[in-house]
Amino acid sequence: MVAQAPICEMLSALSREQLIDRILMLNPTASPAFLGAFSPNDLTHYLEHLTVAQEPRGREARWVRTNTTPAICKYEVSL
């Protein structure tokens, strides 16, 4: 069995334009202008999530939420 590099390591070698192009292939509803507002690190994280979501669910399907992304968000309206 050949060991594969973690997907994050492979994606971190991509340029900003390459990250946006790959995101648009997986999520054509996102606009290049919208994606351009995010940092390369954020784009890498999002592309990793999209890539892992393409795999069939099961024991081998894993995506670990980073500590920079909260699992639950709360929105309060200020009066």
C-alpha positions in Angstrom: 0.0 0.0 0.0 1.4 3.5 -0.9 1.0 6.1 1.7 -0.7 9.3 0.4 0.0 12.8 1.6 -2.9 14.4 3.5 -5.1 16.4 1.2 -4.3 19.6 3.0 -0.6 19.3 2.2 -1.4 18.7 -1.5 -3.8 21.6 -1.7 -1.5 24.0 0.1 0.9 23.8 -2.8 -1.7 25.3 -5.1 -1.8 29.0 -6.1 -4.7 31.2 -5.2 -6.0 31.1 -8.8 -5.7 27.3 -8.8 -7.6 27.0 -5.5 -10.4 29.2 -6.9 -10.6 27.2 -10.2 -10.8 23.9 -8.3 -13.5 25.3 -5.9 -15.5 26.5 -9.0 -15.3 23.0 -10.5 -16.9 21.5 -7.3 -19.2 24.5 -6.5 -20.2 26.3 -9.7 -22.6 28.5 -7.8 -19.8 30.4 -6.1 -18.5 33.4 -8.0 -14.8 34.2 -8.5 -15.4 37.6 -7.0 -16.8 36.2 -3.9 -14.0 33.6 -3.5 -11.4 36.3 -4.2 -12.3 37.9 -0.9 -11.0 35.0 1.1 -7.4 34.3 2.2 -5.5 31.4 0.5 -5.7 29.5 3.9 -9.5 29.9 3.9 -9.8 28.8 0.3 -7.6 25.7 1.0 -9.8 24.8 4.0 -13.0 25.2 2.0 -11.6 23.2 -1.0 -10.5 20.4 1.4 -14.0 20.3 2.8 -15.6 20.2 -0.7 -13.2 17.5 -1.8 -13.8 15.2 1.2 -17.6 15.8 0.8 -17.3 14.2 -2.7 -16.3 10.8 -1.2 -18.9 8.2 -0.3 -19.9 8.2 3.3 -18.5 5.3 5.4 -15.8 4.4 7.8 -13.0 5.9 5.6 -14.8 9.2 5.0 -13.4 11.7 7.5 -13.3 15.5 7.7 -11.9 17.1 10.9 -13.3 20.6 11.8 -10.4 22.9 12.7 -10.5 24.9 15.8 -11.0 28.1 13.8 -14.5 27.0 12.6 -17.2 26.8 15.3 -19.6 23.9 15.1 -22.6 26.0 16.2 -23.1 29.7 15.5 -25.7 32.0 17.1 -27.0 35.2 15.6 -28.6 37.8 17.8 -30.5 40.8 16.5 -29.5 44.0 18.1 -32.4 46.4 18.8 
